[in-house]
């Protein structure tokens, strides 16, 4: 079970990137192919054994991951790809071996979501990929996964397609997850696989509200059976307002929501009703 690693960076966190790479090199087991993608920025000096890839423009999370994925595919010798945030850290040197074990022992396992914990070991509620998020140490099957730390079987990508490049940022993991579920793959949240990551807020990104709204509309238009589209978007409109975003955030969200309807989304691939039932059985029907 050969592993590859894709790390995106904007070139503004060289110290954190260096520590992450140290933690990757410290992993036990066979060496992994490591690709670091400079997403529209030059890369700092990288240690031997790391494949640098500089993109002329910032292609977003999805586009950057696709570029790293293509670099790994060029040699065709990777079974599972780990995607890691450039300001994260793998504190356990046995993480890669555990990833190999999980995928090797379960042929239907398509994606594994890591647990993201801050420097004190605390996992924010938003970093638990299920509705019942009070216990971040409870493992199990889920319907989405975390972009900051995860592992995806290459066969999932080969069967269902690359990351959705037009999304740029926000909900790209859910798009991949829904396609994987519809193809019959399982997704597991494994809290023993920890990515240490500084505590942050998603609203630190200036485009957060607009991109979240636009891409949620695209997600619904692309993947949901027609009767569920208004239910899903209506539920998330209510949830967004209950979270009481700032006035500027509401304006950006409304603009993004309108943009999601006004602009073409990636090709429509509605999931089967069987997949809707699978997600409902797992505790998260695709309306919330």
C-alpha positions in Angstrom: 0.0 0.0 0.0 2.1 2.9 -1.3 1.3 6.4 0.0 1.8 9.8 -1.5 1.5 13.2 0.1 0.2 16.4 -1.4 0.7 19.7 0.4 -0.5 23.1 -0.8 1.3 26.3 0.2 1.0 30.0 -0.6 4.6 30.5 0.4 3.7 32.5 3.4 4.3 29.8 6.1 7.8 28.5 5.4 8.6 27.7 9.1 5.3 25.7 9.5 5.8 23.9 6.2 9.3 22.9 7.3 8.0 21.4 10.6 5.2 19.6 8.7 7.7 18.0 6.3 9.9 17.0 9.3 6.9 15.2 10.7 6.2 13.5 7.4 9.8 12.3 7.0 9.6 11.0 10.6 6.8 8.6 9.7 7.6 4.9 10.1 7.4 2.5 7.2 8.2 2.8 3.5 9.2 6.3 2.2 6.3 8.3 0.7 6.3 10.4 -2.4 5.8 14.0 -1.3 4.7 16.8 -3.6 4.6 20.4 -2.4 2.5 22.7 -4.6 3.3 26.4 -4.7 -0.2 27.7 -5.4 0.6 30.8 -7.4 3.7 31.5 -5.3 7.4 30.5 -5.4 8.4 27.7 -3.0 11.0 28.0 -0.3 14.0 25.7 -0.2 12.7 22.2 0.3 14.6 19.2 1.6 15.8 16.4 -0.6 13.1 13.9 -1.4 10.3 16.5 -1.9 9.0 17.1 -5.4 8.4 20.9 -5.9 5.6 22.1 -8.2 5.1 25.8 -8.7 1.9 27.0 -10.3 1.9 30.3 -12.1 -1.5 31.3 -10.6 -3.4 30.5 -7.5 -5.7 27.7 -8.7 -7.5 27.3 -5.3 -7.6 24.3 -3.1 -9.2 22.1 -5.7 -7.0 23.1 -8.6 -3.8 22.9 -6.5 -4.7 19.5 -5.3 -5.4 18.3 -8.8 -2.0 19.6 -9.9 -0.3 17.6 -7.0 -2.4 14.6 -7.9 -1.3 14.8 -11.5 2.3 14.8 -10.4 1.8 11.7 -8.3 -0.1 10.0 -11.2 2.8 10.6 -13.6 4.6 7.7 -12.1 1.5 5.5 -11.3 3.0 4.1 -8.1 0.7 5.6 -5.4 -2.3 3.7 -3.9 -3.4 6.3 -1.4 -2.9 10.1 -1.2 -2.7 12.1 2.0 -3.6 15.7 1.8 -2.2 17.9 4.6 -2.5 21.6 5.4 0.9 23.3 5.3 0.5 24.7 8.8 -0.4 21.3 10.2 1.8 18.7 11.9 1.7 14.9 12.3 2.6 14.4 16.0 2.4 10.6 15.8 5.2 8.9 13.7 2.8 5.9 13.3 0.1 7.8 11.4 1.2 6.7 7.9 1.4 3.0 9.0 -2.1 3.2 10.4 -3.4 4.7 7.2 -1.8 1.8 5.2 -3.4 -0.7 7.6 -6.9 0.8 7.3 -6.9 0.8 3.5 -5.2 -2.6 3.2 -7.7 -4.3 5.4 -10.8 -2.7 4.0 -11.2 -2.8 0.2 -14.4 -0.7 0.3 -12.8 2.1 2.3 -12.4 5.1 0.0 -11.6 8.0 2.2 -10.3 8.5 5.7 -10.8 11.8 7.6 -8.2 12.7 10.3 -8.9 14.4 13.6 -7.7 18.0 13.7 -6.6 19.1 17.1 -5.0 22.4 18.2 -1.8 22.7 20.2 -3.6 21.8 23.4 -5.2 18.7 21.9 -8.7 20.2 21.6 -10.8 19.5 18.5 -13.2 22.2 17.5 -16.8 21.1 16.9 -16.6 22.2 13.2 -13.7 19.7 12.7 -15.9 16.7 13.5 -17.5 15.6 10.2 -20.9 14.5 11.6 -23.9 16.2 13.2 -23.4 14.6 16.6 -20.0 16.2 17.3 -19.8 16.4 21.1 -17.3 13.5 21.3 -14.5 14.0 18.8 -12.9 10.7 19.8 -15.7 8.6 18.5 -14.8 6.9 15.2 -17.2 5.7 12.6 -18.5 6.1 9.1 -19.4 9.6 7.9 -20.7 11.4 4.9 -18.0 14.0 4.4 -14.4 14.6 5.5 -11.9 17.3 6.5 -9.8 19.0 3.9 -6.9 19.8 6.3 -6.0 16.2 7.0 -7.3 13.2 5.0 -6.3 10.2 2.9 -8.0 9.3 -0.3 -7.7 6.0 -2.2 -6.4 6.7 -5.7 -9.0 4.3 -7.1 -11.8 6.7 -5.8 -10.3 9.5 -7.9 -9.8 7.3 -10.9 -13.5 6.2 -10.7 -15.2 9.4 -9.7 -13.0 12.2 -11.1 -10.6 14.9 -9.7 -11.3 17.6 -7.2 -13.9 20.1 -8.5 -11.6 22.8 -9.8 -14.4 25.5 -10.4 -15.2 25.4 -6.6 -11.7 26.9 -5.9 -12.3 26.9 -2.2 -15.2 25.7 0.1 -17.2 22.5 0.0 -14.8 20.7 -2.4 -14.4 17.9 0.1 -18.2 17.4 0.3 -18.3 17.2 -3.5 -15.7 14.5 -3.5 -17.4 12.7 -0.6 -20.8 12.6 -2.3 -19.4 11.2 -5.5 -17.5 8.6 -3.6 -20.5 7.5 -1.6 -22.6 7.3 -4.7 -20.0 5.0 -6.3 -20.2 2.7 -3.3 -17.1 3.7 -1.3 -17.1 4.2 2.5 -15.8 7.2 4.3 -14.4 6.9 7.9 -13.6 9.4 10.6 -10.6 8.0 12.5 -9.7 10.2 15.5 -6.5 8.3 16.2 -5.1 9.9 13.1 -4.3 13.4 14.3 -3.2 16.4 12.4 -2.1 19.1 14.9 -3.3 22.5 13.6 -3.5 26.0 15.1 -6.9 27.0 16.2 -8.5 29.1 13.5 -11.9 30.4 12.3 -13.1 29.8 8.8 -14.1 33.5 8.5 -10.4 34.4 8.4 -10.7 34.1 4.6 -12.1 37.3 3.1 -14.1 35.3 0.5 -15.5 32.8 3.0 -19.2 33.8 3.0 -19.4 34.3 -0.8 -17.6 31.1 -1.7 -19.5 29.0 0.9 -22.9 30.2 -0.5 -22.0 29.9 -4.2 -20.5 26.4 -3.8 -23.3 25.1 -1.7 -25.8 26.1 -4.5 -23.4 24.4 -7.0 -23.2 21.3 -4.7 -27.0 21.0 -4.6 -27.5 21.7 -8.3 -24.8 19.2 -9.2 -25.5 16.2 -6.9 -28.9 16.2 -5.3 -32.1 14.7 -6.7 -34.4 17.6 -7.8 -36.9 17.4 -4.9 -34.0 17.7 -2.3 -32.5 20.9 -3.8 -34.9 23.4 -2.3 -34.9 21.5 1.0 -31.1 21.5 1.3 -30.7 25.1 0.3 -33.6 26.2 2.5 -32.2 24.4 5.5 -28.8 26.0 5.1 -30.3 29.4 4.6 -32.0 29.1 8.0 -28.8 27.7 9.6 -26.7 30.5 8.2 -29.0 33.2 9.6 -29.2 31.5 13.0 -25.4 31.7 13.2 -25.8 35.5 13.1 -23.1 36.5 10.7 -22.1 40.1 10.4 -23.9 42.4 8.0 -21.0 42.3 5.6 -21.0 38.6 5.8 -24.8 38.4 5.0 -24.3 40.6 2.0 -21.4 38.5 0.7 -23.5 35.3 1.4 -26.5 36.7 -0.6 -24.2 37.6 -3.4 -22.6 34.2 -3.5 -26.0 32.5 -3.3 -27.2 34.4 -6.3 -23.9 33.7 -8.1 -24.5 30.0 -7.6 -27.7 30.2 -9.5 -26.6 32.6 -12.1 -23.4 30.9 -13.2 -22.9 27.5 -14.7 -21.9 24.8 -12.1 -19.8 21.7 -12.9 -21.8 19.0 -14.8 -24.8 17.7 -13.0 -24.4 14.2 -11.6 -27.4 13.6 -9.3 -26.9 10.9 -6.7 -29.0 7.8 -6.5 -31.9 7.6 -4.0 -30.0 4.6 -2.6 -27.2 7.0 -1.7 -29.6 9.4 -0.1 -30.8 6.5 2.1 -27.1 5.5 2.9 -26.4 9.1 4.1 -29.6 9.2 6.1 -28.7 5.9 7.7 -25.3 7.3 8.7 -27.0 10.2 10.5 -26.7 13.0 7.9 -29.4 13.0 5.2 -28.4 15.4 2.4 -30.7 18.2 3.4 -28.5 19.4 6.3 
